[in-house]
Amino acid sequence: MTTADDLVSLVRAYNPRTNEKLLRDAFAFGEEMHTGQFRHSGEPYFTHPVAVTMILADQQMDDATLVTALLHDTIEDTKASFAEVERRFGREIAELVDGVTKLTNIQLTSAHSKQAENFRKLFMAMSRDLRVMLVKLADRLHNMRTIKSMRPEKQAQKARETMDIFAPLAGRMGMQWMREELEDLAFRVLNPEARNSIIRRFITLQKETGDVIEKITADMRIELEAVGIVADVYGRAKRPYSIWRKMQEKDQGFSRLSDIYGFRIITKTEADCYRVLGAVHQRWRAVPGRFKDYISQPKSNGYRSIHTTVSGRDGKRVEVQIRTREMHEVAETGVAAHWSYKNGERVENRFAVDPVRWISSLTERLDDESDHDEFLEAVKLEMYQDQVFCFTPKGDVIKLPRGATPIDFAYAIHTRIGAACVGAKVDGLRVPLWTRLKNGQSVEVITAEGQTPQATWIDIAVTGRAKTAIRRALREEDRERFIKLGAELARVAFENVGKKATEKALRTAAKTLAVESVDELLARLGSAELTAREVVRAIYPELAEKGGEEIETNRAVVGLGPDQSFRRASCCQPVPGERIIGITYRGQGVVVHAIDCEALADFEEQPERWVDLTWQDGKHSAKNTVTFDLTISNDAGVLGRICTLIGEQNANISDLNFLDRKPDFYRLMVDVDLRDVEHLHRVQTALEAENNVSSISRRRDPSLATTN
């Protein structure tokens, strides 16, 4: 256990003028009052107040705050009284201890109306002396660090309360390090599987790439030394909860998340910050749209820093924060900087903004407000700055991530309302469904009977709930078509390894892949959520890895006469795996069309020219060109990203033509060489998932058909 000597040594290191006798007396009094009391873990109870005090001492807090931390449970849990604490340690400390006691007695996770009233009490207590909340936050942090000794239901309650109230409050007070740790500790309780999954991904990534942080940090130091800038460079992997939240907000998997590493460069002067920025951008390519200058435009809590994201070593995107030492202290400790000491003197930091003003203005503005619910809503609008709170016509509050749209709002109310949405009114005015909602707006969702989710909504929605519901609805709508396509893909894939896609084989594959039925398996295969190789591998892993010989292009089609040649129709561009039909031309051989090609209507009166064809079973070469009609954002780097996505699917771009150039969007035709329909769906799915792709379709143009 930490002793009084340990505490005094830590405090004297940053405040040589500390009142050592006061600290020792408080330590002895607290230890005496808690004698015979034990925590759930079996440890003496006084280990908890000591740990809370050490957390605050690490933040270089003043003596009064440290003594309050040592005694913060004495009035509530021991025979000590307010009068006795005041007699021994003075009025200031007694009032602080009493304030922490009152905060502890507020039940923040009670019923909604009671919760609103208790939020008011919480903020009123904070407004009197913010050090009360600093002790309470440190108290909650230590409790979360030792939460495993609590009952499971108590762990869940405390974790949810921490995630909803204390972590955002720590962030709003500028104590970002505490917010991140509180969120991650709560995440460990509320969703341990997700957290462990992210940690496993990190371990795998580190095995594959080595210590990326050390390498990039070394690269940055070399660049700064080359231009004569003296600065400290630090790197770290972001916490699991921070990564998981980004995955949810962006609806992306871990592998597609760009900024899982963060780097900080701490300079001596503000001018050096901009010199560092120039050096970083000169060495690494900046990612468009990911630059923010919080030095020239500070956040409301005093936060100042330059943020930029660059493509670092091996093309990995990393976030870089650049700031001075003073700015860094405010960014790390926030409100605690107001009471911190160095060399026995209170530190004056010119960048610090006193959050007391924010709390006081909020409580004064709502002090006479009789509606507790309105107080709760107003507090949350202030506290949760990374979220948007909007209102239904009935006044209910809907919490959404920043950047959310009316589509997200509709699905947040109910999936049925989201699916039937045809429009929205924001503050009484009709707006497009892609409108980004802002804090405090009133949103009315307009619905219509018979309406179904549209494919374009995927790009409009930002919440995982909305995107999942839209995809599910679209999948159900196209289910029959996907099942038929999946069956054909499965047939070809199984025959390619010398097997048959029997009902029993598919049932076994579905069971292995944890899919509830054969129809669902085929539907997922047809919609490109599963690949044919994955289905085959589920039963015949050793056969699925054998590529086999590629089929020669001139033997790709079965059903031709001995002297007949063929070519693919330009109007429909059929690929292996699709049902096909041939049309004969004198002197030109056979032109192969997809069975659903509109151009075939021109030959209905000429049945003698029709030839029944199928694709050769096996592995086809990537020489089947398909043209995609793409509309993409007119932003720097987007076209390069599109080309990279296609290349990642092992497909080649053979031609590219711009059809229309607008200030905000480009429309272009891209010719891509593909192997088969499975390859086609993989490329199309990858492009559809890209945020900067507004629309994508496969070009089918009957006017390009040969007619003689």
Sequence and secondary structure as in RCSB ss.txt:
>XXXX:A:sequence
MTTADDLVSLVRAYNPRTNEKLLRDAFAFGEEMHTGQFRHSGEPYFTHPVAVTMILADQQMDDATLVTALLHDTI
EDTKASFAEVERRFGREIAELVDGVTKLTNIQLTSAHSKQAENFRKLFMAMSRDLRVMLVKLADRLHNMRTIKSM
RPEKQAQKARETMDIFAPLAGRMGMQWMREELEDLAFRVLNPEARNSIIRRFITLQKETGDVIEKITADMRIELE
AVGIVADVYGRAKRPYSIWRKMQEKDQGFSRLSDIYGFRIITKTEADCYRVLGAVHQRWRAVPGRFKDYISQPKS
NGYRSIHTTVSGRDGKRVEVQIRTREMHEVAETGVAAHWSYKNGERVENRFAVDPVRWISSLTERLDDESDHDEF
LEAVKLEMYQDQVFCFTPKGDVIKLPRGATPIDFAYAIHTRIGAACVGAKVDGLRVPLWTRLKNGQSVEVITAEG
QTPQATWIDIAVTGRAKTAIRRALREEDRERFIKLGAELARVAFENVGKKATEKALRTAAKTLAVESVDELLARL
GSAELTAREVVRAIYPELAEKGGEEIETNRAVVGLGPDQSFRRASCCQPVPGERIIGITYRGQGVVVHAIDCEAL
ADFEEQPERWVDLTWQDGKHSAKNTVTFDLTISNDAGVLGRICTLIGEQNANISDLNFLDRKPDFYRLMVDVDLR
DVEHLHRVQTALEAENNVSSISRRRDPSLATTN
>XXXX:A:secstr
   HHHHHHHHHHH TT  HHHHHHHHHHHHHHTTT B TTSSBTTHHHHHHHHHHHHTT  HHHHHHHHHTTHH
HHSS  HHHHHHHH HHHHHHHHHHHHHHT  TTS HHHHHHHHHHHHHHHHH THHHHHHHHHHHHHHHTGGGS
 HHHHHHHHHHIIIIIHHHHHHTT HHHHHHHHHHHHHHH HHHHHHHHHHHHHHHHHH  HHHHHHHHHHHHHH
HTT  EEEEEEE  HHHHHHHHHHHT  GGG    EEEEEEESSHHHHHHHHHHHHHHSEE TT  EETTTS  T
T    EEEEEE GGG EEEEEEEEHHHHHHHHHGGGGGT EETTEE   TT   HHHHHHHHHHHTTT   HHHH
HHHHHHHH TTEEEEE TT  EEEEETT  HHHHHHHH HHHHHTEEEEEETTEEE TT    TT BEEEEE TT
    TTHHHH  SHHHHHHHHHHHHHHTHHHHHHHHHHHHHHHHHHTT    HHHHHHHHHHTT S HHHHHHHH
HTTSS HHHHHHHH HHHHT    EE GGGSEES  TT  EEE TTT   TTS EEEEEETTTEEEEEETT GGG
GGGTT GGGEEEEEE SSEE S EEEEEEEEEE  TTHHHHHHHHHHHTT EEEEEEEEEE SSEEEEEEEEEES
SHHHHHHHHHHHHT TTEEEEEE   GGGS   
